[in-house]
Amino acid sequence: MAEPRLIHIGSAVVDFIYRIDRLPAPGDDLTASSFAALPGGGFNMMVAARRSGMRTAYAGKIGDGPFGTMIAAALKAEGIEMLQPVSCGIDSGTCVVLVTEGDGERSFVSRPGAEGVITADDFRYMMPAPGDWVFTTGYTLAYPGSRENQTRFIEMLPDHAAFAFDPTGIVGEIPVDLLYRVLARTDWLSLNRSEAAAIVEQADDAGMVQRLFTRHCQRAKGIVLRAGAAGALLALAGKDPVFVPAFRVDAVDTNGAGDAHVGAFIAALSRGLGPLEALRYANAAAAISTTRHGGPTAPDTQEINEFLKRAQEGNSACSGNKGNNGTRREEWS
């Protein structure tokens, strides 16, 4: 069997990143302390997977304007294959990213471009080979020009392909019927607490993942419920969930941390790590990414492994005990 690929069928855009003291109120005129224009969106997740050693390809669309040109050059530099030809007469989309000083939290305003239009003719570029992983986020399921056909394609995926999905903060804009159809085909779901609550109503962590399994993700092998600086909950079908704490770092920018987490997790699973070990690896990748400014800041495998080694040396005592929300807490760093 050929080396498994990650095929990203979602959106790669250009991020306009502004660092500010606080989010503006209506009518405010703020001055940013810094600015950068960088490839972002799905690009960040693909970079994370590629730097963790997974063969990675982008099957979404790229425009023929300056933003698309920037994305195409960045994909090439990272060794990420482009599966579709460039779309003529339309540029790639953009996203304004506001990063607040101090806590490093970010807010987004997106505008779709070429990546926001999917037709049935595009399916041939997206089709996976046996052993491949297919991934998307909620953005192309929310955009009117892509959501119907992307849902159709996901439902058509052969059983030999693992489908992973991150609904992202735009989950509330995805038509409910399409969201449920996509969740029904999902093999691995990664999302944060607010996104889970938007799908199954607020509850404790264990309750939300149980509702996700029972109501929407009946074929899923596992669900990762990300809790930011606290860590992440791993729920495998038919097993008690396990909470894996995050690593303590001095975060300066959380933009791209979720992407780093998902990309590293899938890459680790693809090379044979067990889900719990893969989640520890992903937690390390996300932690390192928050110590750097920008979106595509995922570390590579060597850096992650060295980070994990230092963490293990700093706290070699591992114990499993009961945590909050009826989940088992894995204390290891």
N, C-alpha and C positions, 0 to 999 in steps of 0.2 A: 504493500500500500504506500502511496506517495505521502510525503510529509504533510500533515494537516495544515490547512490555511485558516486564518480568520478572514472572512469576507464581510466587510462592513458595507451595508446597503443604505445607510442613513445619510447624514449631512455633514460635509466638511465646509467650513466657512472661514472668513477672516474676522478675527476679534479686534475691536478697537478698545484697548484696555486703559482706563483712567483710574489713577489712584487718588482718592479724595478723603478728607477728614470725616465726612458724614454724607449720607444720602441727601440730595437736595429736596427742600420743600417746594411747593408750587411757587413759581416766581423767583426762586433763588438763582443767583449767578455765582457759581463756585469756580475756584481755580484748582486744577489738578496738580499734584506734586510730581507726577510723571505720566507719560503716555507711551504706548507701544502699539503697533499694528502687527499682529502675528496670526498665522493659521491656527484655527481653533475648532470648536465643536467636535465632530467625530474624529478630526485629525489627532486630537490629544489622546483619545482612547487607542487609536491605531498605533501611535508612537509608543504608548505604554506596552502594548502587546509585542510590537516588533523589538523593542529594547529588551524585552524579557525572552527573546529568542524564538518567537513564533513567526512563521511566514505569514505575511499580512498583505491583503489586497483591498483596494477601494473600488466598489462597484456602483457607488453613487455617481452623480453627474458633477462635472466641473465646467464652468463657463469659460468663454474665450476673451474676457476682459482682464483688467489688471489684477482683480482679486483671484480669479481662476488661475491666472499665470503664477501668482504667488503660491497658491495651494499646490499646483502641479510640481513646481520646483521643490517645495518642501517635502512632498511625498517621495520624489526621486532621491533627495538627499538622505532620507531615512530608509531607503530600500524598500518602500511600499509600492506595490504594483498598482497601476491604474488599469481597470478592466474595461472601462467605457471610453469611446472617443470623446473629444471635447465638444461641448454643445455650442453651436454657432449662434450668434446674435443675442446672447444673454450671458451675463456675468454670474459668478458665484455669489452667494449670500453673505451677509455681514451680521455681526453681533456687537452691540455696545456693552462692554463689561465695566461695571463700576465696582471697584475694590476699595473698601473702607479701611483706613489706617487703624492700627491697633489690633482689631480682631481678624483682619484679613478676609472678612466675608465679602461675597460678591453678589451683584444683581445684574440681570441680563435684559436687554431689549434686542430682539432678533428681527431680521428682515430676510426672507428666503429669496434665493435666486435660482440658478440652474438646478441645484440639488432638490428644490421643492417641486419639481415636475417629473413624474414617473408615468410612463406608458407601458402597455403590454409588450412593446418592442424592446424595452429595456430588460425584460426578464432573462433573455439569453445571456446577458453579461453577468447576471447575478447567480446563476445556477451553480450549486456546490458539487464537488466531487465527493465520493465516499470518504468519510473521516473529517471533512471540513466543518468549521463552525460558521454560522451566519449570525450577524449581530445588527441590531438597529436600536435607535432611541425613539422617544415619543415625538420628536420634532417632525419627522417626515410622516408620522401618523396623524399629526395635527394640521399640517398644511393642506389646503383644499386641492392643490394640484398633484399631490402624491399619495394621499392617505388611502383612497379606495384601491388603487392598483398595488400599493405596497402590501396592504392587508391580503389581497388576493394572492400575491406571490408567496407570502409567508404561509398561507394555508396550503399552497401547492408544494411546499418543501418536502423532499423525500425523507423517509424515516432515518436514512443513514446520516443525515446532517443534524448536528446539534444546533438548536436555535436559542440564543441568549438575548435578553431584552432588558433595557433600562428605560422606564417611562419618563424619567426626568421631571423637572418642575413644571413642565408644560402639560402634564397628564390631564389637568382639568379641561384642556381645550381639545382633547381627543374625543371624537364622538363615541359614546359609551358602547354602542354595538360593535364598532371596530375594535375598540380596546379589548372587549371581552373575547372577540374572535382571535386576536393576537395572543392574549394570555392563554387561551386554550391550546395553542401550539407551542408554547414556551417550554423549553427544557430547563433553562436556568434563568431565574429572575433576580435582578439586582436593583434595589431601590432604597430610598431613605424613608424615615418614619413618616414624614408629612405626605410623601407620595403614596405610601401604603394606606394611610388614613383617608386619602382622597378616593381610593378604590373601594375599601371595605369598612370605612368608618373607624373613628379613633378607638383604640383599645390598648392594652399592654402589648409588648412586642410579641410574646408567644401567641396571644389571641389574634393579632393581625395576620401573622404568618399562617396560622391554622385556618383562618377564614379564606386567605388567598388560595391555599391548597384545596380546600373543600369546595369553594364556590367557582373558582376561575382557573386554577393551574393544576388540574387533575393529572396531567401527564408529566408534570415537572419533576425533575430529579432533586432539585434543591432551590432554595430561596435565600438570598443574602440580604439582610435588612441592615443597611448602613446607619450608624448613629454618630457620624462625624467624629469629633475628638474623643468620644467615649469608646468607639470600637465598632464592631459589627456582630450581628447575630447570624449564625449559620443554622438553617433548618433543612434537614434532609427528609425526603418523603418517608413517613413511617417511623421516624426517630425523634427523640427529644431534642429540641434546639439547644445549641451551645453558643454562649456569648464569648467572643474573643476580644479582649480589651485592645485599644489602640496604643501605639507607642507615644511617649511624651516627647515632644519636640517644640522648639520655639517657632511657631507658625507665623509666616509673614504674608501668605497669599494662599487662600483655599481654592482659587480658580484652577480647575483641572484635576482636583484631588479625586473626585468621584470617577472621572475618566481613567486616571492612573490606577485606581483600585480595580475597576472592572476589567481593564485590559490586562493587568498583571494576573488577576484571578483566572481569567480564561486561558492565558498563556501557560500558567502553572498547571491547570487541569489538563491541558492538551498534551503536556509532556509527561503525564502520569502521576503527578502528585495527588494525594488524597485531598478531598475537599477541605478538611480542617487545616492541613498544612498549606494548601493553596490560599486559604483565607489569611493565615498568618503572613504569608509572603505578600499578599495584596495589601494588608494593613501597613506593612513596612514600606511598600512602594508609595502608598498614599501619604504616609507620614513624611517621607523624604521630599515628596513633591511640594508639600506645603512650606518647606523652608526656602523655596526659591520663588522669585517673581515670574509671572507669566503663566500661560496655559500649558504648553507642551514641555513640561518640566519633569516627566517621569524618569526615574533612574533606570540603569541597566541591571542585568542579572547579577553581575559581579558586585556592584554597589549594594544591591539589596541583600545578597548573601553575606557580605561583610557586615552590614548593619545588623542582620539577624544574629550573626555570630557574636558581635559585641554585646547585643542585648542579652543573649543567653549567658555569656560570661558574667554580665553584671547581675544576673538574677537566675541562677541555675536551678533554684527550687521551683518545681512545678507542682501544682495541686489542683484538683477538681473539687469544687464545692458548690453549694446552691447560691445563686444570685437572685436578683430581683425578677419579678414578672414570671416566676415559675420556670426559669431556664437555668441550666447548669452553667456556671461561670468558669471559664478556663483561665486560671491565673498563671501567666508565664512571663510577662514583662510589664 
